[in-house]
Every structure is written in structure tokens, then in C-alpha cells.
Amino acid sequence: MPSHSPVLRPKIVLIASLTSSLTNFRRELIKDLLKAGFDVVAMAPDRDPLVEQELEALGVRFVPIPMSRAGVNPFADLTTLAALVRQLLKERPAAILPYTMKPIIYGGIAARLCGVPHRFFLVTGLGHMFAVEPAERAFRKLLRSMCVGLYRCALKRAKAVFVYNDADLADIRERRLVDDLSIVSMVPGSGVDLDHYRASTPPLKPIVFLLIARLLRDKGIPEYVEAARTIRARHPDAIFQLLGHYDPNPTAISERDVKSWVEEGVIEYLGTTRDVRPYLSACSVFVLPSYYREGIPRSILEAMATGRAIITTDLPGCRQTVEPGVNGRLIEPRSVSSLAAALTSFIENRSAIATMGRASRRMAEEKFDVRLVNRLLLARMQLDERPLKGSADAGQHHPSGGAAAQATK
């Protein structure tokens, strides 16, 4: 009997700063990478048994790495870098695909140190440090300069860099974060699974406004609460809901603040959830008055797929999701009066809720379908037809030693 050489599969490592995002935001991309002939390894800081079970079921091995998402402690970040170097030397992947700020910076630097031949970066937003604010302190400017230097080091000789909006593209160009702008491509966000987020009819009696976000001031939550306070004085039947987890970010909203708003009767706090679909289906209008440096907010895409009218800020990332007067309203950032006017417009013209909700679903289908986004990513990475070459034996092994087998070693 002639002997057959084993089929070797190159390995790609995804690096995230939040473990739950691997299945919440990247599940379909992971599936497409597996279909493209890759073994996929996922790295992120926090242990999440349910996510790890989902990844294992897909055939993906999870590797925990230490990382402080919001901290600026250089010693902690050096620990992250060292851990990534150790793991990449152990895994010997053909490629990496990190997303969000710290995974991009430290994953990119580690991959260069380890000689990973194919380095792709998904810039879901450059980070709040790149949001220039009036009367900034010198310390913030210094941190931004450091971030620029770290990004340049991480992105050097990258194969492809993906961005979500014009502002991030402009910053990459003006701050010279890459040597060759031809490697930078714009994609319409992370996309949304239109089968998972199905359209439903929005309720009109009562009208329910919903904000889903990490509990950060930069997400416009204080403005939302103040606008709700103003509107409920005239329209006491209107309901204002808030869903999201507390966060270690410096601009975090305290549990005490949320409790006081609930006791006042201004908002309903829904806590946290692994599945936002029931809450989206129960709301009339989705609201995100963010002035955080967004890429394209995934929460808005999910609301659009559900068929909800959108209120969000006229800022990069957010504005890409709204055609004013068609599927929602754009408001001035940090403006309670602008937000209140947009909220009131839906209370006074309830027929617009359903009309704009249908327009949101159409826009999600035409522009933000995750399958469309993934095709763009894989084609730009040249993964749509064949696995990566030129990686010698980097990250390759026989399928019988795949994710499930590796996890037991």
C-alpha cells in the first residue's frame, strides 16, 4: 500500500481583549476560517466556561493570556507581551488576527519577535486615546504619543490592516501608523448574523427606548438619563431602559449612580445578558448617544437587524449606521437637548418607528451582513481560495492532532 503524506493545516491565532467577543462577534468569521482550511486558536484574558465550550464545539482551542483591558500599567503590559511571545513560540502559527487596541499592539509586537509570517489586524476602533478632546492634559497627550509609537511598531510590515470608518483611516494616514497605505482596507464593521438577529415588529404602547453599552460615561449614558428625566416629566408612559455591564475603564459609571437613577424612576436597569435578542425585540427604538471613539458599534448593527429605528451621534462609526430620516436620527454629541428632541420625535410620530425599523433591516441586509463582511476580509487576506503559503512548518499539524486533541495535551 502506498503511504500518503498527512494533510497539513496552517494555524491562525485570533487575539481578543474580551473572551465573550470571540463567540458574540467573531463566531461566523471563525467558521469561515475553519472552512478556509485553518486550525484556529483563540487567545483572550478572562476564563469563560460557556465561551470555551462553544469554541471547543467549533473545533477551536482556547488559550488564556494575562491582559488588563483598560489599565495603563507598563509592567502589566510587559507581562502580556511576554505571555504572547511564549504562546506564539509554542504555537508557531502561520498567521495572527488580533482586534482591539491591546491585542493589536502586543499581539503585533509579539508576532514580529516570533517571526510570524502573516500578520493581519482588525482595527475595530483605534481606542479612546485617539479621541482628541478640548483642553486635554499633557499626560493624555503623552499617552497618545506612546500609543502611536506602539501601533507603528506592531503594524510594521503587516500583510493587511482593516478599519471600520474614515476617522480611523485618517488617523492611520496622518500619524503614519503603517509604512504602506495600500495594505489598509475599510470594511463595514464586524457585520451581523441576519439569521441570528431576526426582524420583529416594534411595540408602540408603551414606547420603549433601549440603550445597550458598557457602562461608560463616554457612551452617552448620563445624557440619556438626563434626556429621559426631561421627557418623562411630559410623557410619563415612555420607558427608558439600560442594559450593560460595569467596566474598569476610567470613565466608568458607578453602581451607585445606576441605583440612584433606578430609585428615581428615570430608567430601568436590565443588568447584563449573554443574549440581547429578547431585549431588542421588546424595545421600540434603539439609542446609543456615544462619543466614545467607536469603530462601528456592534450593538447598533444588532438593533438594525432586529428592525429598530436608531438614534445615535453624528460621529465617525456611529454615523455610518444611520441615513437621517430614513432609518433613524443623528444627534449632536454630548447634547442632552439634541437627544431629547430625537427621542420626542418618535413619541410624537409613532408611525416612524415601524417605517424606520424596516429601513434599518434593509440596510443591515444590504451593507452589514456578516457573510458579506467576512468575504471581504478573507479575500483581502487571500484566504478565500487557498490557505496561506510561505510559512514553512509554522503552525502546521495533521488534522488528527486538531483542536480537540490539542486541548487534551
C-alpha positions in Angstrom: 0.0 0.0 0.0 1.5 3.4 -0.9 1.9 5.8 2.0 0.1 9.1 1.9 1.6 12.3 3.4 -0.6 13.8 6.1 -2.6 16.9 5.1 -1.1 19.8 6.9 -3.3 22.7 8.1 -1.8 26.1 8.7 -2.7 27.7 12.0 -4.1 31.2 12.6 -4.3 32.8 16.1 -7.1 35.2 17.0 -6.3 37.5 19.9 -9.0 39.3 21.8 -9.3 41.5 24.9 -12.7 40.1 25.9 -13.3 36.4 25.7 -17.0 36.6 25.1 -16.4 38.6 22.0 -14.9 35.6 20.3 -18.3 33.9 20.1 -20.5 37.0 20.2 -18.7 38.9 17.5 -16.4 36.5 15.7 -18.3 33.2 15.5 -19.1 33.4 11.8 -15.5 34.6 11.0 -14.1 31.6 12.9 -16.4 29.3 11.0 -15.2 30.8 7.7 -11.5 30.5 8.7 -12.1 26.8 9.5 -13.7 26.3 6.1 -10.7 28.0 4.5 -8.5 25.2 5.8 -7.1 26.7 9.0 -6.7 25.4 12.5 -7.9 28.3 14.7 -6.5 29.1 18.2 -8.2 31.8 20.2 -6.4 33.8 22.9 -8.0 36.2 25.4 -7.6 37.2 29.1 -10.6 36.0 31.0 -11.8 32.4 31.5 -15.4 32.0 30.4 -16.5 28.3 30.5 -19.5 28.8 28.3 -17.5 30.5 25.6 -14.7 27.9 25.9 -17.3 25.2 25.4 -18.7 26.9 22.3 -15.2 27.3 20.9 -14.4 23.7 21.5 -17.6 22.6 19.8 -16.5 24.6 16.8 -13.1 22.9 16.9 -11.2 25.9 18.3 -8.7 25.7 21.1 -8.7 28.5 23.7 -5.5 29.8 25.4 -5.8 32.3 28.3 -3.4 35.2 28.4 -3.0 37.8 31.0 -4.2 41.2 29.9 -5.6 44.3 31.6 -8.0 45.8 29.1 -8.2 49.3 30.5 -5.1 49.6 32.6 -2.0 51.7 31.7 0.4 49.9 34.0 3.6 49.2 31.8 4.6 46.2 34.0 1.2 44.5 33.4 1.5 45.2 29.7 5.0 43.7 29.6 3.6 40.6 31.3 1.0 40.5 28.4 3.7 40.8 25.8 5.9 38.1 27.4 2.9 35.7 27.6 2.1 36.3 24.0 5.7 35.7 22.9 5.7 32.4 24.9 2.4 31.2 23.3 3.3 32.2 19.8 6.7 30.5 20.0 4.8 27.4 21.3 2.0 27.5 18.6 4.2 28.6 15.7 1.2 29.9 13.7 1.2 30.9 10.1 -0.9 34.0 10.8 -2.3 36.2 13.6 -5.5 38.2 13.6 -5.8 40.5 16.7 -8.5 43.0 17.2 -9.0 45.9 19.7 -6.1 48.1 20.9 -4.0 46.0 23.3 -4.3 42.7 21.3 -3.2 44.6 18.2 -0.3 46.4 19.9 1.1 43.5 22.0 0.0 40.7 19.6 1.6 42.5 16.7 4.9 43.2 18.5 5.0 39.6 19.8 4.3 38.2 16.3 7.2 40.2 14.9 9.5 39.0 17.6 8.4 35.4 16.9 8.7 35.7 13.2 5.0 35.0 12.4 5.0 35.5 8.6 1.4 36.7 8.0 0.1 39.4 10.3 -3.4 40.8 9.9 -5.0 43.4 12.1 -8.7 44.2 12.6 -8.9 47.8 13.9 -12.4 47.8 15.4 -11.5 51.3 16.7 -8.2 52.9 17.5 -9.2 53.4 21.1 -10.3 56.2 23.3 -6.8 57.7 23.4 -7.3 58.8 19.8 -10.4 60.9 20.6 -8.9 64.4 20.8 -10.7 66.4 23.5 -10.7 70.1 24.3 -8.3 71.3 27.0 -6.5 68.0 27.1 -4.0 67.3 29.9 -0.4 66.8 29.0 -0.5 63.3 30.4 -3.2 62.3 27.9 -1.2 63.7 25.0 1.9 61.8 26.2 -0.1 58.6 26.4 -1.4 59.1 22.8 2.2 59.7 21.6 3.2 56.4 23.2 0.2 54.6 21.7 1.2 56.0 18.2 4.8 54.6 18.7 3.4 51.2 19.8 1.0 51.0 16.9 3.8 51.8 14.5 5.9 49.0 15.9 3.0 46.5 16.0 1.8 47.2 12.4 5.2 47.3 10.7 5.3 45.1 7.7 1.7 43.9 8.3 0.1 42.0 5.4 -3.3 43.7 5.8 -5.0 46.2 8.2 -8.8 46.6 8.3 -10.6 49.7 9.6 -14.3 50.4 10.1 -14.5 54.2 9.5 -13.0 57.2 7.8 -11.7 58.7 11.1 -9.5 55.7 11.9 -8.3 55.6 8.3 -7.4 59.3 8.6 -5.5 58.8 11.9 -3.6 55.8 10.4 -2.6 58.0 7.5 -1.8 61.2 9.3 0.1 59.6 12.2 1.9 57.2 9.8 0.9 54.1 11.7 1.7 51.9 8.6 4.5 52.2 6.1 2.3 51.3 3.1 -1.3 52.6 3.0 -2.1 50.1 0.3 -2.4 47.4 2.9 -5.3 49.3 4.7 -8.8 48.4 3.7 -12.1 49.7 5.0 -14.9 47.1 5.9 -18.4 47.8 7.2 -17.8 46.8 10.8 -17.9 43.3 12.2 -21.1 42.6 10.4 -24.2 41.0 11.9 -25.7 37.5 11.5 -29.1 38.2 9.9 -30.3 34.7 10.7 -29.5 35.0 14.4 -30.9 38.5 14.7 -34.4 38.3 13.1 -36.7 41.2 12.4 -39.7 41.7 14.6 -42.4 44.3 15.0 -41.6 47.1 17.5 -44.0 47.8 20.3 -45.7 51.2 20.3 -47.7 51.1 23.5 -45.8 52.0 25.6 -42.8 53.2 23.7 -39.6 51.6 25.0 -36.2 53.2 24.4 -33.2 50.9 24.9 -29.5 51.7 25.3 -27.1 48.8 25.3 -23.5 49.5 26.1 -20.7 49.1 28.6 -21.5 51.4 31.5 -19.1 54.2 30.5 -19.8 58.0 30.5 -18.3 58.2 27.0 -21.2 56.1 25.7 -23.5 59.0 26.4 -25.3 57.4 29.4 -25.5 60.5 31.6 -27.0 62.4 28.6 -29.5 59.6 28.1 -30.6 59.7 31.7 -30.9 63.5 31.7 -33.0 63.4 28.5 -35.2 60.7 30.0 -35.7 62.8 33.1 -36.8 65.7 30.9 -39.1 63.6 28.7 -40.8 61.6 31.4 -42.0 64.9 33.0 -44.1 65.4 29.9 -44.6 61.7 28.8 -44.6 59.6 31.9 -45.6 56.4 30.0 -42.3 56.4 28.0 -39.9 53.8 29.2 -36.1 54.2 29.2 -34.0 51.0 29.6 -30.3 50.5 30.1 -28.5 47.2 29.5 -24.8 46.6 30.0 -22.0 45.6 32.4 -19.9 47.7 34.7 -16.4 48.3 33.4 -13.0 49.1 34.9 -12.4 51.9 32.4 -11.5 55.3 33.9 -14.8 56.8 32.6 -16.9 54.0 34.1 -20.3 54.7 35.6 -20.7 53.6 39.2 -23.2 51.1 40.6 -24.3 53.9 43.0 -25.2 56.2 40.1 -27.3 53.5 38.4 -29.0 52.6 41.6 -30.0 56.2 42.2 -31.4 56.6 38.6 -33.5 53.4 39.1 -34.8 54.6 42.5 -35.7 57.9 41.0 -37.8 56.1 38.4 -35.9 57.6 35.4 -34.6 54.4 33.9 -35.0 50.6 34.1 -31.6 48.9 34.5 -31.7 45.4 32.9 -28.4 44.2 34.2 -26.3 42.1 31.8 -27.1 39.2 29.5 -25.4 36.8 27.1 -28.3 37.2 24.6 -29.6 40.7 23.8 -32.2 39.5 21.3 -35.2 39.4 23.7 -34.4 42.9 24.9 -34.1 44.2 21.3 -37.4 42.6 20.4 -39.1 44.2 23.4 -37.9 47.8 22.6 -39.3 50.3 20.2 -36.2 52.4 19.4 -32.6 51.8 19.9 -30.4 54.6 21.4 -26.6 55.0 21.5 -25.6 58.6 22.2 -21.9 57.6 22.3 -19.0 60.0 21.9 -16.6 57.1 22.6 -14.2 56.5 19.7 -16.3 53.8 18.1 -15.4 51.7 15.1 -18.9 50.7 14.0 -20.9 49.8 17.1 -22.0 46.2 17.0 -25.0 46.9 19.3 -26.4 49.2 16.6 -26.0 46.6 13.9 -27.8 44.0 16.0 -30.7 46.5 16.6 -30.8 47.3 12.9 -31.1 43.6 12.1 -33.9 43.3 14.6 -35.7 46.1 12.7 -35.3 49.0 15.0 -35.1 52.7 14.4 -31.8 54.1 15.6 -30.8 57.3 17.5 -27.0 57.8 17.6 -24.4 60.5 17.4 -23.1 62.3 14.3 -19.6 60.9 14.8 -17.4 58.5 12.9 -18.5 54.9 13.3 -21.9 55.8 14.6 -23.0 57.9 11.6 -22.2 55.0 9.2 -25.3 53.2 10.5 -27.9 55.9 10.0 -29.4 57.6 7.0 -31.1 60.5 8.7 -34.8 60.5 8.3 -34.8 57.1 6.7 -33.8 54.6 9.4 -33.1 56.9 12.4 -31.9 60.2 13.7 -28.3 61.6 14.2 -27.8 63.8 17.2 -25.1 66.2 18.4 -22.6 64.5 20.7 -22.8 65.4 24.4 -26.1 67.3 23.8 -29.0 66.5 26.0 -31.3 68.8 24.1 -30.4 67.2 20.8 -31.0 63.7 22.2 -34.3 64.7 23.9 -35.6 66.2 20.6 -34.8 63.0 18.7 -36.5 60.9 21.4 -39.5 63.1 21.5 -39.9 62.9 17.7 -40.6 59.2 18.0 -43.1 59.7 20.8 -45.0 62.3 18.7 -44.7 60.3 15.5 -45.1 56.7 16.3 -45.6 55.6 12.7 -42.0 56.5 12.1 -40.9 53.8 14.5 -42.1 50.9 12.3 -41.2 52.6 9.0 -37.6 53.4 10.1 -37.3 50.0 11.7 -38.0 48.3 8.3 -35.4 50.6 6.7 -32.8 49.6 9.3 -33.4 45.9 8.5 -33.0 46.6 4.8 -29.7 48.5 5.4 -28.4 45.6 7.6 -29.2 43.2 4.7 -27.5 45.4 2.1 -24.5 46.7 3.9 -23.8 44.8 7.2 -24.5 41.1 6.5 -21.7 39.3 8.3 -21.2 37.0 5.3 -20.5 40.0 3.1 -18.0 41.3 5.6 -16.2 38.0 6.0 -15.9 37.6 2.2 -14.2 41.0 2.1 -11.8 40.0 4.9 -10.9 36.6 3.6 -10.4 37.9 0.0 -8.1 40.7 1.2 -6.1 38.2 3.3 -6.2 35.9 0.3 -7.9 33.2 2.3 -10.9 32.8 0.1 -9.3 30.3 -2.2 -6.4 28.7 -0.5 -4.6 28.6 2.8 -1.5 30.8 3.4 1.7 29.6 2.0 5.3 30.6 2.7 5.2 29.7 6.4 7.4 26.6 6.2 6.2 24.3 9.0 4.8 27.2 11.1 1.7 26.2 12.9 1.0 23.1 10.8 -0.1 19.7 12.0 -2.2 16.7 11.0 -6.0 17.1 11.4 -5.9 14.2 13.9 -4.0 16.5 16.1 -6.5 19.2 15.8 -8.2 21.4 18.3 -9.9 18.7 20.4 -6.7 16.6 20.5 -4.5 19.5 21.3 -6.8 20.6 24.1 -6.1 17.3 25.9 -2.3 17.6 25.7 
